[in-house]
Amino acid sequence: MSDVINVIINTETGQVIAIQMNDEYIVSPGFGLVHFENGVEPVFTDDEHGNLYLKPNAMVITDY
């Protein structure tokens, strides 16, 4: 059993988006998990409502 369980929720509805225990993730249907290794960082963008999104087809390479 894990010492810590992280749960990502929608604070307005209480909907569970993802659960993380140890190195395992359980993701709700309609959501996905994107993994980035050392040397590659995601690029984010937001909309007029402050919602944060992963910018498609964009990443920063930090390991030359």
Residue pairs with C-beta under 8 A, 6 or more apart in sequence:
2 21
2 22
4 21
5 19
5 20
5 21
6 19
6 20
6 21
7 16
7 18
7 19
7 20
8 16
8 17
8 18
8 19
8 20
9 15
9 16
9 17
10 17
15 28
16 28
17 27
17 28
17 31
18 25
18 26
18 27
18 28
18 31
18 33
19 25
19 26
20 26
25 33
27 33
34 42
34 54
36 42
36 59
38 63
39 61
39 62
39 63
40 59
40 60
40 61
40 62
40 63
41 59
41 60
41 62
42 54
42 55
42 58
42 59
42 60
43 54
43 55
43 58
43 59
43 60
44 52
44 53
44 54
44 55
45 52
45 53
45 55
46 52
46 53
47 53
